[in-house]
Amino acid sequence: MTPPLRIEPGERPADEIIAALREGRRVVLDVEVAGAPHEVVLRYDGETFHCDTPTSLHRHTEEAEMRACLDRMGYAAED
């Protein structure tokens, strides 16, 4: 099993994050929520992108939706 890719929010562009997910890697980000550190885990099961955050698990069926989420949440570097 490939180890997860640990990154800081804004460290990598969306293309790199999506590529890692499509390769079967989980991407783990350390974020601060309500003043406390938490992990966000991103993964792709071959059909659906999953974002497991401290407050919810949400899914994106389209790559464009996942890219928009990465941008909106500040997980991907700005272009």
C-alpha positions as a Markdown table, in Angstrom:
| # | Residue | x | y | z |
|---|---|---|---|---|
| 1 | Met | 0.0 | 0.0 | 0.0 |
| 2 | Thr | 1.3 | 3.4 | -1.0 |
| 3 | Pro | 1.8 | 5.8 | 2.0 |
| 4 | Pro | -0.5 | 8.8 | 2.1 |
| 5 | Leu | 0.8 | 12.1 | 0.7 |
| 6 | Arg | 1.0 | 14.6 | 3.5 |
| 7 | Ile | 0.8 | 18.2 | 2.4 |
| 8 | Glu | 0.0 | 21.6 | 3.9 |
| 9 | Pro | -3.0 | 23.5 | 2.5 |
| 10 | Gly | -2.0 | 25.6 | -0.5 |
| 11 | Glu | 1.3 | 23.7 | -0.9 |
| 12 | Arg | 0.5 | 21.8 | -4.2 |
| 13 | Pro | -1.6 | 22.7 | -7.2 |
| 14 | Ala | -4.9 | 21.0 | -7.8 |
| 15 | Asp | -3.4 | 19.0 | -10.8 |
| 16 | Glu | -0.9 | 17.3 | -8.5 |
| 17 | Ile | -3.5 | 16.6 | -5.8 |
| 18 | Ile | -5.9 | 15.1 | -8.4 |
| 19 | Ala | -3.1 | 13.0 | -9.9 |
| 20 | Ala | -2.1 | 11.6 | -6.6 |
| 21 | Leu | -5.7 | 10.7 | -5.8 |
| 22 | Arg | -6.1 | 9.0 | -9.2 |
| 23 | Glu | -2.9 | 7.0 | -8.5 |
| 24 | Gly | -4.7 | 5.6 | -5.5 |
| 25 | Arg | -3.0 | 7.7 | -2.8 |
| 26 | Arg | -4.7 | 9.3 | 0.0 |
| 27 | Val | -3.9 | 13.0 | 0.5 |
| 28 | Val | -3.7 | 14.2 | 4.1 |
| 29 | Leu | -3.8 | 17.8 | 5.1 |
| 30 | Asp | -3.4 | 19.3 | 8.5 |
| 31 | Val | -5.9 | 22.1 | 9.0 |
| 32 | Glu | -7.0 | 24.3 | 11.9 |
| 33 | Val | -10.7 | 24.1 | 12.8 |
| 34 | Ala | -12.1 | 26.2 | 15.6 |
| 35 | Gly | -8.6 | 26.8 | 16.9 |
| 36 | Ala | -7.6 | 23.1 | 17.1 |
| 37 | Pro | -5.5 | 21.0 | 14.7 |
| 38 | His | -7.3 | 18.4 | 12.6 |
| 39 | Glu | -6.6 | 16.2 | 9.6 |
| 40 | Val | -8.5 | 16.3 | 6.3 |
| 41 | Val | -8.2 | 13.1 | 4.3 |
| 42 | Leu | -8.9 | 13.2 | 0.5 |
| 43 | Arg | -9.3 | 9.9 | -1.4 |
| 44 | Tyr | -10.7 | 8.6 | -4.7 |
| 45 | Asp | -12.3 | 5.2 | -5.0 |
| 46 | Gly | -12.3 | 5.0 | -8.8 |
| 47 | Glu | -15.7 | 6.6 | -9.2 |
| 48 | Thr | -16.1 | 9.2 | -6.4 |
| 49 | Phe | -13.8 | 11.7 | -4.7 |
| 50 | His | -14.2 | 11.8 | -0.9 |
| 51 | Cys | -13.3 | 14.6 | 1.5 |
| 52 | Asp | -13.2 | 13.5 | 5.1 |
| 53 | Thr | -13.2 | 16.6 | 7.2 |
| 54 | Pro | -13.5 | 17.1 | 10.9 |
| 55 | Thr | -17.1 | 18.1 | 10.5 |
| 56 | Ser | -18.3 | 15.9 | 7.6 |
| 57 | Leu | -17.7 | 13.5 | 4.8 |
| 58 | His | -18.6 | 14.9 | 1.5 |
| 59 | Arg | -18.3 | 13.4 | -2.0 |
| 60 | His | -17.8 | 14.7 | -5.5 |
| 61 | Thr | -18.6 | 12.5 | -8.5 |
| 62 | Glu | -17.0 | 14.8 | -11.1 |
| 63 | Glu | -13.4 | 15.9 | -11.1 |
| 64 | Ala | -14.5 | 19.5 | -11.7 |
| 65 | Glu | -16.4 | 19.4 | -8.5 |
| 66 | Met | -13.4 | 18.2 | -6.6 |
| 67 | Arg | -11.2 | 20.9 | -8.1 |
| 68 | Ala | -13.7 | 23.5 | -7.1 |
| 69 | Cys | -13.7 | 22.1 | -3.5 |
| 70 | Leu | -9.9 | 22.1 | -3.4 |
| 71 | Asp | -9.9 | 25.8 | -4.5 |
| 72 | Arg | -12.8 | 26.8 | -2.2 |
| 73 | Met | -11.3 | 25.2 | 0.9 |
| 74 | Gly | -7.8 | 26.5 | 0.2 |
| 75 | Tyr | -6.4 | 23.0 | 0.0 |
| 76 | Ala | -4.8 | 23.6 | -3.5 |
| 77 | Ala | -2.2 | 26.2 | -4.4 |
| 78 | Glu | -3.6 | 29.1 | -6.3 |
| 79 | Asp | -2.9 | 29.1 | -10.1 |
